[in-house]
Amino acid sequence: MWPRDASELNADLNAIQTMMLSLCDGVYRIEMFQNTPATFHGRPEKSECLSAELRELGRPDAGGRVR
C-alpha cells in the first residue's frame, strides 16, 4: 500500500484488498470489501514479493489511479 505523499513503499503497511461486485439493473454494487494486513508471518520473502509487484505497477496519483 502506498502511503500518502511517500516516495517509497513501507512493507509494514502492505495489505490485500478483496472486493465482490454485483451488477444489478445496470449498476455495479459493492457486496463485500475486506482489507487484510499482509503480514506474511515468518515469510519475509512473500512481503518483498508483494512490495516488488506494487512498485512495478507504479505509484497511484491523488485520485487513486496508477500512473
mmCIF file as Biopython writes it, N, C-alpha, C and O atoms, coordinates in Angstrom:
data_model
#
loop_
_atom_site.group_PDB
_atom_site.id
_atom_site.type_symbol
_atom_site.label_atom_id
_atom_site.label_alt_id
_atom_site.label_comp_id
_atom_site.label_asym_id
_atom_site.label_entity_id
_atom_site.label_seq_id
_atom_site.pdbx_PDB_ins_code
_atom_site.Cartn_x
_atom_site.Cartn_y
_atom_site.Cartn_z
_atom_site.occupancy
_atom_site.B_iso_or_equiv
_atom_site.auth_seq_id
_atom_site.auth_asym_id
_atom_site.pdbx_PDB_model_num
ATOM 1   N N  . MET A ? 1  ? 0.859   -1.159  0.000   1.0 0.0 1  A 1 
ATOM 2   C CA . MET A ? 1  ? 0.000   0.000   0.000   1.0 0.0 1  A 1 
ATOM 3   C C  . MET A ? 1  ? 0.908   1.226   0.000   1.0 0.0 1  A 1 
ATOM 4   O O  . MET A ? 1  ? 1.854   1.304   0.784   1.0 0.0 1  A 1 
ATOM 5   N N  . TRP A ? 2  ? 0.620   2.175   -0.875  1.0 0.0 2  A 1 
ATOM 6   C CA . TRP A ? 2  ? 1.460   3.377   -0.963  1.0 0.0 2  A 1 
ATOM 7   C C  . TRP A ? 2  ? 0.995   4.396   0.079   1.0 0.0 2  A 1 
ATOM 8   O O  . TRP A ? 2  ? -0.140  4.867   0.006   1.0 0.0 2  A 1 
ATOM 9   N N  . PRO A ? 3  ? 1.844   4.743   1.041   1.0 0.0 3  A 1 
ATOM 10  C CA . PRO A ? 3  ? 1.480   5.800   1.989   1.0 0.0 3  A 1 
ATOM 11  C C  . PRO A ? 3  ? 1.348   7.142   1.254   1.0 0.0 3  A 1 
ATOM 12  O O  . PRO A ? 3  ? 2.096   7.426   0.319   1.0 0.0 3  A 1 
ATOM 13  N N  . ARG A ? 4  ? 0.409   7.936   1.683   1.0 0.0 4  A 1 
ATOM 14  C CA . ARG A ? 4  ? 0.186   9.243   1.069   1.0 0.0 4  A 1 
ATOM 15  C C  . ARG A ? 4  ? 1.462   10.077  1.120   1.0 0.0 4  A 1 
ATOM 16  O O  . ARG A ? 4  ? 2.122   10.145  2.157   1.0 0.0 4  A 1 
ATOM 17  N N  . ASP A ? 5  ? 1.805   10.705  0.009   1.0 0.0 5  A 1 
ATOM 18  C CA . ASP A ? 5  ? 2.967   11.594  -0.116  1.0 0.0 5  A 1 
ATOM 19  C C  . ASP A ? 5  ? 4.298   10.894  0.136   1.0 0.0 5  A 1 
ATOM 20  O O  . ASP A ? 5  ? 5.289   11.566  0.420   1.0 0.0 5  A 1 
ATOM 21  N N  . ALA A ? 6  ? 4.354   9.570   0.042   1.0 0.0 6  A 1 
ATOM 22  C CA . ALA A ? 6  ? 5.610   8.848   0.237   1.0 0.0 6  A 1 
ATOM 23  C C  . ALA A ? 6  ? 6.211   8.512   -1.122  1.0 0.0 6  A 1 
ATOM 24  O O  . ALA A ? 6  ? 5.492   8.287   -2.096  1.0 0.0 6  A 1 
ATOM 25  N N  . SER A ? 7  ? 7.520   8.482   -1.172  1.0 0.0 7  A 1 
ATOM 26  C CA . SER A ? 7  ? 8.188   8.117   -2.416  1.0 0.0 7  A 1 
ATOM 27  C C  . SER A ? 7  ? 8.579   6.635   -2.424  1.0 0.0 7  A 1 
ATOM 28  O O  . SER A ? 7  ? 8.978   6.104   -3.460  1.0 0.0 7  A 1 
ATOM 29  N N  . GLU A ? 8  ? 8.466   5.977   -1.281  1.0 0.0 8  A 1 
ATOM 30  C CA . GLU A ? 8  ? 8.797   4.551   -1.163  1.0 0.0 8  A 1 
ATOM 31  C C  . GLU A ? 8  ? 7.694   3.825   -0.418  1.0 0.0 8  A 1 
ATOM 32  O O  . GLU A ? 8  ? 6.996   4.405   0.414   1.0 0.0 8  A 1 
ATOM 33  N N  . LEU A ? 9  ? 7.549   2.551   -0.731  1.0 0.0 9  A 1 
ATOM 34  C CA . LEU A ? 9  ? 6.597   1.714   -0.018  1.0 0.0 9  A 1 
ATOM 35  C C  . LEU A ? 9  ? 7.104   1.394   1.382   1.0 0.0 9  A 1 
ATOM 36  O O  . LEU A ? 9  ? 8.311   1.338   1.616   1.0 0.0 9  A 1 
ATOM 37  N N  . ASN A ? 10 ? 6.192   1.188   2.293   1.0 0.0 10 A 1 
ATOM 38  C CA . ASN A ? 10 ? 6.507   0.704   3.634   1.0 0.0 10 A 1 
ATOM 39  C C  . ASN A ? 10 ? 5.866   -0.677  3.737   1.0 0.0 10 A 1 
ATOM 40  O O  . ASN A ? 10 ? 4.649   -0.786  3.883   1.0 0.0 10 A 1 
ATOM 41  N N  . ALA A ? 11 ? 6.677   -1.734  3.663   1.0 0.0 11 A 1 
ATOM 42  C CA . ALA A ? 11 ? 6.153   -3.104  3.655   1.0 0.0 11 A 1 
ATOM 43  C C  . ALA A ? 11 ? 5.322   -3.409  4.900   1.0 0.0 11 A 1 
ATOM 44  O O  . ALA A ? 11 ? 4.474   -4.300  4.866   1.0 0.0 11 A 1 
ATOM 45  N N  . ASP A ? 12 ? 5.548   -2.688  5.994   1.0 0.0 12 A 1 
ATOM 46  C CA . ASP A ? 12 ? 4.759   -2.904  7.209   1.0 0.0 12 A 1 
ATOM 47  C C  . ASP A ? 12 ? 3.300   -2.503  7.011   1.0 0.0 12 A 1 
ATOM 48  O O  . ASP A ? 12 ? 2.432   -2.919  7.779   1.0 0.0 12 A 1 
ATOM 49  N N  . LEU A ? 13 ? 3.025   -1.700  5.989   1.0 0.0 13 A 1 
ATOM 50  C CA . LEU A ? 13 ? 1.663   -1.241  5.727   1.0 0.0 13 A 1 
ATOM 51  C C  . LEU A ? 13 ? 0.982   -2.023  4.609   1.0 0.0 13 A 1 
ATOM 52  O O  . LEU A ? 13 ? -0.173  -1.749  4.283   1.0 0.0 13 A 1 
ATOM 53  N N  . ASN A ? 14 ? 1.678   -2.991  4.016   1.0 0.0 14 A 1 
ATOM 54  C CA . ASN A ? 14 ? 1.082   -3.754  2.924   1.0 0.0 14 A 1 
ATOM 55  C C  . ASN A ? 14 ? -0.215  -4.417  3.372   1.0 0.0 14 A 1 
ATOM 56  O O  . ASN A ? 14 ? -0.322  -4.913  4.494   1.0 0.0 14 A 1 
ATOM 57  N N  . ALA A ? 15 ? -1.190  -4.415  2.480   1.0 0.0 15 A 1 
ATOM 58  C CA . ALA A ? 15 ? -2.485  -5.030  2.753   1.0 0.0 15 A 1 
ATOM 59  C C  . ALA A ? 15 ? -3.001  -5.651  1.461   1.0 0.0 15 A 1 
ATOM 60  O O  . ALA A ? 15 ? -2.601  -5.268  0.361   1.0 0.0 15 A 1 
ATOM 61  N N  . ILE A ? 16 ? -3.879  -6.598  1.619   1.0 0.0 16 A 1 
ATOM 62  C CA . ILE A ? 16 ? -4.523  -7.230  0.476   1.0 0.0 16 A 1 
ATOM 63  C C  . ILE A ? 16 ? -6.008  -6.924  0.576   1.0 0.0 16 A 1 
ATOM 64  O O  . ILE A ? 16 ? -6.648  -7.214  1.587   1.0 0.0 16 A 1 
ATOM 65  N N  . GLN A ? 17 ? -6.550  -6.334  -0.485  1.0 0.0 17 A 1 
ATOM 66  C CA . GLN A ? 17 ? -7.969  -5.999  -0.506  1.0 0.0 17 A 1 
ATOM 67  C C  . GLN A ? 17 ? -8.702  -6.992  -1.405  1.0 0.0 17 A 1 
ATOM 68  O O  . GLN A ? 17 ? -8.193  -7.414  -2.444  1.0 0.0 17 A 1 
ATOM 69  N N  . THR A ? 18 ? -9.906  -7.350  -0.977  1.0 0.0 18 A 1 
ATOM 70  C CA . THR A ? 18 ? -10.789 -8.203  -1.759  1.0 0.0 18 A 1 
ATOM 71  C C  . THR A ? 18 ? -12.123 -7.487  -1.879  1.0 0.0 18 A 1 
ATOM 72  O O  . THR A ? 18 ? -12.674 -7.023  -0.881  1.0 0.0 18 A 1 
ATOM 73  N N  . MET A ? 19 ? -12.647 -7.395  -3.107  1.0 0.0 19 A 1 
ATOM 74  C CA . MET A ? 19 ? -13.930 -6.751  -3.313  1.0 0.0 19 A 1 
ATOM 75  C C  . MET A ? 19 ? -14.787 -7.639  -4.207  1.0 0.0 19 A 1 
ATOM 76  O O  . MET A ? 19 ? -14.320 -8.146  -5.227  1.0 0.0 19 A 1 
ATOM 77  N N  . MET A ? 20 ? -16.033 -7.821  -3.817  1.0 0.0 20 A 1 
ATOM 78  C CA . MET A ? 20 ? -17.001 -8.575  -4.615  1.0 0.0 20 A 1 
ATOM 79  C C  . MET A ? 20 ? -18.052 -7.581  -5.096  1.0 0.0 20 A 1 
ATOM 80  O O  . MET A ? 20 ? -18.638 -6.844  -4.303  1.0 0.0 20 A 1 
ATOM 81  N N  . LEU A ? 21 ? -18.279 -7.572  -6.404  1.0 0.0 21 A 1 
ATOM 82  C CA . LEU A ? 21 ? -19.263 -6.686  -7.011  1.0 0.0 21 A 1 
ATOM 83  C C  . LEU A ? 21 ? -20.418 -7.490  -7.565  1.0 0.0 21 A 1 
ATOM 84  O O  . LEU A ? 21 ? -20.269 -8.664  -7.905  1.0 0.0 21 A 1 
ATOM 85  N N  . SER A ? 22 ? -21.565 -6.852  -7.654  1.0 0.0 22 A 1 
ATOM 86  C CA . SER A ? 22 ? -22.688 -7.441  -8.381  1.0 0.0 22 A 1 
ATOM 87  C C  . SER A ? 22 ? -23.200 -6.378  -9.345  1.0 0.0 22 A 1 
ATOM 88  O O  . SER A ? 22 ? -23.090 -5.178  -9.090  1.0 0.0 22 A 1 
ATOM 89  N N  . LEU A ? 23 ? -23.752 -6.837  -10.440 1.0 0.0 23 A 1 
ATOM 90  C CA . LEU A ? 23 ? -24.346 -5.940  -11.430 1.0 0.0 23 A 1 
ATOM 91  C C  . LEU A ? 23 ? -25.847 -6.126  -11.355 1.0 0.0 23 A 1 
ATOM 92  O O  . LEU A ? 23 ? -26.368 -7.201  -11.654 1.0 0.0 23 A 1 
ATOM 93  N N  . CYS A ? 24 ? -26.540 -5.071  -10.954 1.0 0.0 24 A 1 
ATOM 94  C CA . CYS A ? 24 ? -27.982 -5.135  -10.774 1.0 0.0 24 A 1 
ATOM 95  C C  . CYS A ? 24 ? -28.625 -3.957  -11.496 1.0 0.0 24 A 1 
ATOM 96  O O  . CYS A ? 24 ? -28.362 -2.803  -11.157 1.0 0.0 24 A 1 
ATOM 97  N N  . ASP A ? 25 ? -29.449 -4.236  -12.470 1.0 0.0 25 A 1 
ATOM 98  C CA . ASP A ? 25 ? -30.122 -3.181  -13.250 1.0 0.0 25 A 1 
ATOM 99  C C  . ASP A ? 25 ? -29.122 -2.197  -13.856 1.0 0.0 25 A 1 
ATOM 100 O O  . ASP A ? 25 ? -29.370 -0.991  -13.887 1.0 0.0 25 A 1 
ATOM 101 N N  . GLY A ? 26 ? -28.000 -2.714  -14.333 1.0 0.0 26 A 1 
ATOM 102 C CA . GLY A ? 26 ? -27.006 -1.875  -14.996 1.0 0.0 26 A 1 
ATOM 103 C C  . GLY A ? 26 ? -26.108 -1.087  -14.065 1.0 0.0 26 A 1 
ATOM 104 O O  . GLY A ? 26 ? -25.310 -0.270  -14.526 1.0 0.0 26 A 1 
ATOM 105 N N  . VAL A ? 27 ? -26.221 -1.317  -12.750 1.0 0.0 27 A 1 
ATOM 106 C CA . VAL A ? 27 ? -25.423 -0.590  -11.770 1.0 0.0 27 A 1 
ATOM 107 C C  . VAL A ? 27 ? -24.588 -1.594  -10.971 1.0 0.0 27 A 1 
ATOM 108 O O  . VAL A ? 27 ? -25.109 -2.584  -10.459 1.0 0.0 27 A 1 
ATOM 109 N N  . TYR A ? 28 ? -23.276 -1.319  -10.873 1.0 0.0 28 A 1 
ATOM 110 C CA . TYR A ? 28 ? -22.422 -2.159  -10.045 1.0 0.0 28 A 1 
ATOM 111 C C  . TYR A ? 28 ? -22.587 -1.758  -8.586  1.0 0.0 28 A 1 
ATOM 112 O O  . TYR A ? 28 ? -22.642 -0.576  -8.249  1.0 0.0 28 A 1 
ATOM 113 N N  . ARG A ? 29 ? -22.662 -2.772  -7.730  1.0 0.0 29 A 1 
ATOM 114 C CA . ARG A ? 29 ? -22.779 -2.539  -6.293  1.0 0.0 29 A 1 
ATOM 115 C C  . ARG A ? 29 ? -21.715 -3.352  -5.571  1.0 0.0 29 A 1 
ATOM 116 O O  . ARG A ? 29 ? -21.463 -4.511  -5.904  1.0 0.0 29 A 1 
ATOM 117 N N  . ILE A ? 30 ? -21.099 -2.724  -4.579  1.0 0.0 30 A 1 
ATOM 118 C CA . ILE A ? 30 ? -20.124 -3.449  -3.763  1.0 0.0 30 A 1 
ATOM 119 C C  . ILE A ? 30 ? -20.900 -4.301  -2.768  1.0 0.0 30 A 1 
ATOM 120 O O  . ILE A ? 30 ? -21.664 -3.790  -1.948  1.0 0.0 30 A 1 
ATOM 121 N N  . GLU A ? 31 ? -20.688 -5.606  -2.857  1.0 0.0 31 A 1 
ATOM 122 C CA . GLU A ? 31 ? -21.366 -6.539  -1.955  1.0 0.0 31 A 1 
ATOM 123 C C  . GLU A ? 31 ? -20.515 -6.835  -0.725  1.0 0.0 31 A 1 
ATOM 124 O O  . GLU A ? 31 ? -21.038 -7.045  0.369   1.0 0.0 31 A 1 
ATOM 125 N N  . MET A ? 32 ? -19.181 -6.850  -0.920  1.0 0.0 32 A 1 
ATOM 126 C CA . MET A ? 32 ? -18.281 -7.174  0.180   1.0 0.0 32 A 1 
ATOM 127 C C  . MET A ? 32 ? -16.936 -6.517  -0.093  1.0 0.0 32 A 1 
ATOM 128 O O  . MET A ? 32 ? -16.445 -6.539  -1.222  1.0 0.0 32 A 1 
ATOM 129 N N  . PHE A ? 33 ? -16.345 -5.935  0.938   1.0 0.0 33 A 1 
ATOM 130 C CA . PHE A ? 33 ? -14.999 -5.383  0.846   1.0 0.0 33 A 1 
ATOM 131 C C  . PHE A ? 33 ? -14.245 -5.813  2.091   1.0 0.0 33 A 1 
ATOM 132 O O  . PHE A ? 33 ? -14.722 -5.643  3.213   1.0 0.0 33 A 1 
ATOM 133 N N  . GLN A ? 34 ? -13.062 -6.373  1.878   1.0 0.0 34 A 1 
ATOM 134 C CA . GLN A ? 34 ? -12.234 -6.825  3.002   1.0 0.0 34 A 1 
ATOM 135 C C  . GLN A ? 34 ? -10.830 -6.267  2.814   1.0 0.0 34 A 1 
ATOM 136 O O  . GLN A ? 34 ? -10.277 -6.315  1.716   1.0 0.0 34 A 1 
ATOM 137 N N  . ASN A ? 35 ? -10.265 -5.745  3.875   1.0 0.0 35 A 1 
ATOM 138 C CA . ASN A ? 35 ? -8.907  -5.211  3.886   1.0 0.0 35 A 1 
ATOM 139 C C  . ASN A ? 35 ? -8.124  -5.987  4.944   1.0 0.0 35 A 1 
ATOM 140 O O  . ASN A ? 35 ? -8.389  -5.860  6.140   1.0 0.0 35 A 1 
ATOM 141 N N  . THR A ? 36 ? -7.161  -6.788  4.497   1.0 0.0 36 A 1 
ATOM 142 C CA . THR A ? 36 ? -6.419  -7.656  5.397   1.0 0.0 36 A 1 
ATOM 143 C C  . THR A ? 36 ? -4.942  -7.269  5.404   1.0 0.0 36 A 1 
ATOM 144 O O  . THR A ? 36 ? -4.325  -7.219  4.341   1.0 0.0 36 A 1 
ATOM 145 N N  . PRO A ? 37 ? -4.362  -6.998  6.564   1.0 0.0 37 A 1 
ATOM 146 C CA . PRO A ? 37 ? -2.925  -6.715  6.605   1.0 0.0 37 A 1 
ATOM 147 C C  . PRO A ? 37 ? -2.139  -7.894  6.018   1.0 0.0 37 A 1 
ATOM 148 O O  . PRO A ? 37 ? -2.408  -9.053  6.333   1.0 0.0 37 A 1 
ATOM 149 N N  . ALA A ? 38 ? -1.178  -7.579  5.171   1.0 0.0 38 A 1 
ATOM 150 C CA . ALA A ? 38 ? -0.349  -8.609  4.527   1.0 0.0 38 A 1 
ATOM 151 C C  . ALA A ? 38 ? 0.911   -8.805  5.365   1.0 0.0 38 A 1 
ATOM 152 O O  . ALA A ? 38 ? 2.000   -8.382  4.979   1.0 0.0 38 A 1 
ATOM 153 N N  . THR A ? 39 ? 0.747   -9.445  6.501   1.0 0.0 39 A 1 
ATOM 154 C CA . THR A ? 39 ? 1.874   -9.607  7.421   1.0 0.0 39 A 1 
ATOM 155 C C  . THR A ? 39 ? 2.775   -10.774 7.060   1.0 0.0 39 A 1 
ATOM 156 O O  . THR A ? 39 ? 3.967   -10.738 7.365   1.0 0.0 39 A 1 
ATOM 157 N N  . PHE A ? 40 ? 2.242   -11.810 6.417   1.0 0.0 40 A 1 
ATOM 158 C CA . PHE A ? 40 ? 3.034   -12.964 5.980   1.0 0.0 40 A 1 
ATOM 159 C C  . PHE A ? 40 ? 3.959   -13.455 7.098   1.0 0.0 40 A 1 
ATOM 160 O O  . PHE A ? 40 ? 5.164   -13.596 6.889   1.0 0.0 40 A 1 
ATOM 161 N N  . HIS A ? 41 ? 3.416   -13.709 8.244   1.0 0.0 41 A 1 
ATOM 162 C CA . HIS A ? 41 ? 4.168   -14.124 9.434   1.0 0.0 41 A 1 
ATOM 163 C C  . HIS A ? 41 ? 5.261   -15.137 9.108   1.0 0.0 41 A 1 
ATOM 164 O O  . HIS A ? 41 ? 4.975   -16.231 8.622   1.0 0.0 41 A 1 
ATOM 165 N N  . GLY A ? 42 ? 6.499   -14.773 9.375   1.0 0.0 42 A 1 
ATOM 166 C CA . GLY A ? 42 ? 7.629   -15.672 9.187   1.0 0.0 42 A 1 
ATOM 167 C C  . GLY A ? 42 ? 8.029   -15.902 7.751   1.0 0.0 42 A 1 
ATOM 168 O O  . GLY A ? 42 ? 8.872   -16.756 7.477   1.0 0.0 42 A 1 
ATOM 169 N N  . ARG A ? 43 ? 7.442   -15.156 6.816   1.0 0.0 43 A 1 
ATOM 170 C CA . ARG A ? 43 ? 7.768   -15.323 5.397   1.0 0.0 43 A 1 
ATOM 171 C C  . ARG A ? 43 ? 8.095   -13.968 4.771   1.0 0.0 43 A 1 
ATOM 172 O O  . ARG A ? 43 ? 7.320   -13.469 3.955   1.0 0.0 43 A 1 
ATOM 173 N N  . PRO A ? 44 ? 9.227   -13.364 5.137   1.0 0.0 44 A 1 
ATOM 174 C CA . PRO A ? 44 ? 9.568   -12.034 4.630   1.0 0.0 44 A 1 
ATOM 175 C C  . PRO A ? 44 ? 9.695   -11.989 3.110   1.0 0.0 44 A 1 
ATOM 176 O O  . PRO A ? 44 ? 9.504   -10.932 2.509   1.0 0.0 44 A 1 
ATOM 177 N N  . GLU A ? 45 ? 10.014  -13.123 2.480   1.0 0.0 45 A 1 
ATOM 178 C CA . GLU A ? 45 ? 10.134  -13.132 1.017   1.0 0.0 45 A 1 
ATOM 179 C C  . GLU A ? 45 ? 8.783   -12.868 0.348   1.0 0.0 45 A 1 
ATOM 180 O O  . GLU A ? 45 ? 8.734   -12.292 -0.739  1.0 0.0 45 A 1 
ATOM 181 N N  . LYS A ? 46 ? 7.695   -13.282 0.986   1.0 0.0 46 A 1 
ATOM 182 C CA . LYS A ? 46 ? 6.355   -13.015 0.450   1.0 0.0 46 A 1 
ATOM 183 C C  . LYS A ? 46 ? 6.033   -11.522 0.528   1.0 0.0 46 A 1 
ATOM 184 O O  . LYS A ? 46 ? 5.440   -10.960 -0.393  1.0 0.0 46 A 1 
ATOM 185 N N  . SER A ? 47 ? 6.423   -10.891 1.623   1.0 0.0 47 A 1 
ATOM 186 C CA . SER A ? 47 ? 6.211   -9.462  1.787   1.0 0.0 47 A 1 
ATOM 187 C C  . SER A ? 47 ? 6.988   -8.678  0.737   1.0 0.0 47 A 1 
ATOM 188 O O  . SER A ? 47 ? 6.459   -7.734  0.149   1.0 0.0 47 A 1 
ATOM 189 N N  . GLU A ? 48 ? 8.236   -9.061  0.500   1.0 0.0 48 A 1 
ATOM 190 C CA . GLU A ? 48 ? 9.054   -8.374  -0.506  1.0 0.0 48 A 1 
ATOM 191 C C  . GLU A ? 48 ? 8.496   -8.604  -1.906  1.0 0.0 48 A 1 
ATOM 192 O O  . GLU A ? 48 ? 8.540   -7.705  -2.746  1.0 0.0 48 A 1 
ATOM 193 N N  . CYS A ? 49 ? 7.973   -9.797  -2.164  1.0 0.0 49 A 1 
ATOM 194 C CA . CYS A ? 49 ? 7.377   -10.106 -3.464  1.0 0.0 49 A 1 
ATOM 195 C C  . CYS A ? 49 ? 6.176   -9.184  -3.730  1.0 0.0 49 A 1 
ATOM 196 O O  . CYS A ? 49 ? 6.033   -8.653  -4.832  1.0 0.0 49 A 1 
ATOM 197 N N  . LEU A ? 50 ? 5.319   -8.996  -2.727  1.0 0.0 50 A 1 
ATOM 198 C CA . LEU A ? 50 ? 4.168   -8.106  -2.863  1.0 0.0 50 A 1 
ATOM 199 C C  . LEU A ? 50 ? 4.626   -6.671  -3.078  1.0 0.0 50 A 1 
ATOM 200 O O  . LEU A ? 50 ? 4.084   -5.972  -3.934  1.0 0.0 50 A 1 
ATOM 201 N N  . SER A ? 51 ? 5.621   -6.220  -2.312  1.0 0.0 51 A 1 
ATOM 202 C CA . SER A ? 51 ? 6.138   -4.855  -2.475  1.0 0.0 51 A 1 
ATOM 203 C C  . SER A ? 51 ? 6.717   -4.651  -3.875  1.0 0.0 51 A 1 
ATOM 204 O O  . SER A ? 51 ? 6.511   -3.604  -4.489  1.0 0.0 51 A 1 
ATOM 205 N N  . ALA A ? 52 ? 7.441   -5.656  -4.377  1.0 0.0 52 A 1 
ATOM 206 C CA . ALA A ? 52 ? 8.024   -5.556  -5.724  1.0 0.0 52 A 1 
ATOM 207 C C  . ALA A ? 52 ? 6.920   -5.447  -6.774  1.0 0.0 52 A 1 
ATOM 208 O O  . ALA A ? 52 ? 7.036   -4.677  -7.728  1.0 0.0 52 A 1 
ATOM 209 N N  . GLU A ? 53 ? 5.859   -6.215  -6.594  1.0 0.0 53 A 1 
ATOM 210 C CA . GLU A ? 53 ? 4.732   -6.157  -7.533  1.0 0.0 53 A 1 
ATOM 211 C C  . GLU A ? 53 ? 4.087   -4.774  -7.518  1.0 0.0 53 A 1 
ATOM 212 O O  . GLU A ? 53 ? 3.757   -4.230  -8.572  1.0 0.0 53 A 1 
ATOM 213 N N  . LEU A ? 54 ? 3.907   -4.203  -6.325  1.0 0.0 54 A 1 
ATOM 214 C CA . LEU A ? 54 ? 3.311   -2.873  -6.217  1.0 0.0 54 A 1 
ATOM 215 C C  . LEU A ? 54 ? 4.216   -1.803  -6.828  1.0 0.0 54 A 1 
ATOM 216 O O  . LEU A ? 54 ? 3.737   -0.879  -7.485  1.0 0.0 54 A 1 
ATOM 217 N N  . ARG A ? 55 ? 5.526   -1.932  -6.611  1.0 0.0 55 A 1 
ATOM 218 C CA . ARG A ? 55 ? 6.462   -0.971  -7.214  1.0 0.0 55 A 1 
ATOM 219 C C  . ARG A ? 55 ? 6.394   -1.044  -8.734  1.0 0.0 55 A 1 
ATOM 220 O O  . ARG A ? 55 ? 6.453   -0.017  -9.411  1.0 0.0 55 A 1 
ATOM 221 N N  . GLU A ? 56 ? 6.271   -2.255  -9.273  1.0 0.0 56 A 1 
ATOM 222 C CA . GLU A ? 56 ? 6.206   -2.433  -10.720 1.0 0.0 56 A 1 
ATOM 223 C C  . GLU A ? 56 ? 4.948   -1.805  -11.305 1.0 0.0 56 A 1 
ATOM 224 O O  . GLU A ? 56 ? 4.981   -1.236  -12.397 1.0 0.0 56 A 1 
ATOM 225 N N  . LEU A ? 57 ? 3.842   -1.909  -10.580 1.0 0.0 57 A 1 
ATOM 226 C CA . LEU A ? 57 ? 2.596   -1.301  -11.039 1.0 0.0 57 A 1 
ATOM 227 C C  . LEU A ? 57 ? 2.683   0.216   -11.057 1.0 0.0 57 A 1 
ATOM 228 O O  . LEU A ? 57 ? 2.067   0.865   -11.903 1.0 0.0 57 A 1 
ATOM 229 N N  . GLY A ? 58 ? 3.435   0.777   -10.140 1.0 0.0 58 A 1 
ATOM 230 C CA . GLY A ? 58 ? 3.593   2.234   -10.084 1.0 0.0 58 A 1 
ATOM 231 C C  . GLY A ? 58 ? 2.795   2.849   -8.959  1.0 0.0 58 A 1 
ATOM 232 O O  . GLY A ? 58 ? 1.858   2.255   -8.426  1.0 0.0 58 A 1 
ATOM 233 N N  . ARG A ? 59 ? 3.194   4.046   -8.618  1.0 0.0 59 A 1 
ATOM 234 C CA . ARG A ? 59 ? 2.555   4.772   -7.517  1.0 0.0 59 A 1 
ATOM 235 C C  . ARG A ? 59 ? 1.258   5.394   -8.018  1.0 0.0 59 A 1 
ATOM 236 O O  . ARG A ? 59 ? 1.252   6.030   -9.072  1.0 0.0 59 A 1 
ATOM 237 N N  . PRO A ? 60 ? 0.142   5.221   -7.274  1.0 0.0 60 A 1 
ATOM 238 C CA . PRO A ? 60 ? -1.125  5.845   -7.687  1.0 0.0 60 A 1 
ATOM 239 C C  . PRO A ? 60 ? -1.091  7.359   -7.508  1.0 0.0 60 A 1 
ATOM 240 O O  . PRO A ? 60 ? -0.376  7.872   -6.647  1.0 0.0 60 A 1 
ATOM 241 N N  . ASP A ? 61 ? -1.865  8.073   -8.323  1.0 0.0 61 A 1 
ATOM 242 C CA . ASP A ? 61 ? -1.941  9.526   -8.159  1.0 0.0 61 A 1 
ATOM 243 C C  . ASP A ? 61 ? -2.957  9.852   -7.058  1.0 0.0 61 A 1 
ATOM 244 O O  . ASP A ? 61 ? -3.475  8.950   -6.400  1.0 0.0 61 A 1 
ATOM 245 N N  . ALA A ? 62 ? -3.232  11.119  -6.864  1.0 0.0 62 A 1 
ATOM 246 C CA . ALA A ? 62 ? -4.118  11.550  -5.778  1.0 0.0 62 A 1 
ATOM 247 C C  . ALA A ? 62 ? -5.523  10.965  -5.906  1.0 0.0 62 A 1 
ATOM 248 O O  . ALA A ? 62 ? -6.220  10.800  -4.905  1.0 0.0 62 A 1 
ATOM 249 N N  . GLY A ? 63 ? -5.937  10.654  -7.125  1.0 0.0 63 A 1 
ATOM 250 C CA . GLY A ? 63 ? -7.268  10.086  -7.339  1.0 0.0 63 A 1 
ATOM 251 C C  . GLY A ? 63 ? -7.296  8.568   -7.226  1.0 0.0 63 A 1 
ATOM 252 O O  . GLY A ? 63 ? -8.341  7.951   -7.431  1.0 0.0 63 A 1 
ATOM 253 N N  . GLY A ? 64 ? -6.147  7.956   -6.899  1.0 0.0 64 A 1 
ATOM 254 C CA . GLY A ? 64 ? -6.093  6.521   -6.755  1.0 0.0 64 A 1 
ATOM 255 C C  . GLY A ? 64 ? -5.744  5.779   -8.026  1.0 0.0 64 A 1 
ATOM 256 O O  . GLY A ? 64 ? -5.664  4.550   -8.029  1.0 0.0 64 A 1 
ATOM 257 N N  . ARG A ? 65 ? -5.533  6.526   -9.128  1.0 0.0 65 A 1 
ATOM 258 C CA . ARG A ? 65 ? -5.203  5.891   -10.398 1.0 0.0 65 A 1 
ATOM 259 C C  . ARG A ? 65 ? -3.703  5.632   -10.468 1.0 0.0 65 A 1 
ATOM 260 O O  . ARG A ? 65 ? -2.903  6.461   -10.034 1.0 0.0 65 A 1 
ATOM 261 N N  . VAL A ? 66 ? -3.327  4.481   -11.015 1.0 0.0 66 A 1 
ATOM 262 C CA . VAL A ? 66 ? -1.915  4.142   -11.156 1.0 0.0 66 A 1 
ATOM 263 C C  . VAL A ? 66 ? -1.335  4.909   -12.326 1.0 0.0 66 A 1 
ATOM 264 O O  . VAL A ? 66 ? -1.910  4.951   -13.414 1.0 0.0 66 A 1 
ATOM 265 N N  . ARG A ? 67 ? -0.188  5.515   -12.080 1.0 0.0 67 A 1 
ATOM 266 C CA . ARG A ? 67 ? 0.472   6.297   -13.136 1.0 0.0 67 A 1 
ATOM 267 C C  . ARG A ? 67 ? 1.203   5.401   -14.091 1.0 0.0 67 A 1 
ATOM 268 O O  . ARG A ? 67 ? 1.817   5.883   -15.043 1.0 0.0 67 A 1 
#
